[in-house]
């Protein structure tokens, strides 16, 4: 299924959007 692929892409986009936020959080904690 193509639906599975769409879900995977959505998850990747979500993680990609979170990465900068996580990096800033780690910098603040360090």
C-alpha positions as CSV (number, residue, x, y, z in Angstrom):
1,X,0.0,0.0,0.0
2,X,0.4,3.6,-0.8
3,X,-1.3,4.5,2.4
4,X,1.7,3.0,4.4
5,X,4.1,5.2,2.4
6,X,2.0,8.3,3.1
7,X,2.1,7.6,6.8
8,X,5.9,7.1,6.7
9,X,6.3,10.4,4.9
10,X,4.2,12.2,7.5
11,X,6.2,10.7,10.3
12,X,9.5,11.7,8.7
13,X,8.2,15.3,8.2
14,X,7.1,15.4,11.8
15,X,10.5,14.2,13.1
16,X,12.2,16.6,10.7
17,X,10.2,19.5,12.2
18,X,11.0,18.4,15.7
19,X,14.8,18.0,15.3
20,X,15.7,21.8,15.6
21,X,13.5,22.1,18.6
22,X,15.2,19.1,20.3
23,X,18.6,20.5,19.5
24,X,17.7,23.8,21.1
25,X,16.3,22.0,24.1
26,X,19.6,20.0,24.5
27,X,21.6,23.2,24.2
28,X,19.6,24.8,26.9
29,X,20.0,21.8,29.2
30,X,23.7,21.3,28.7
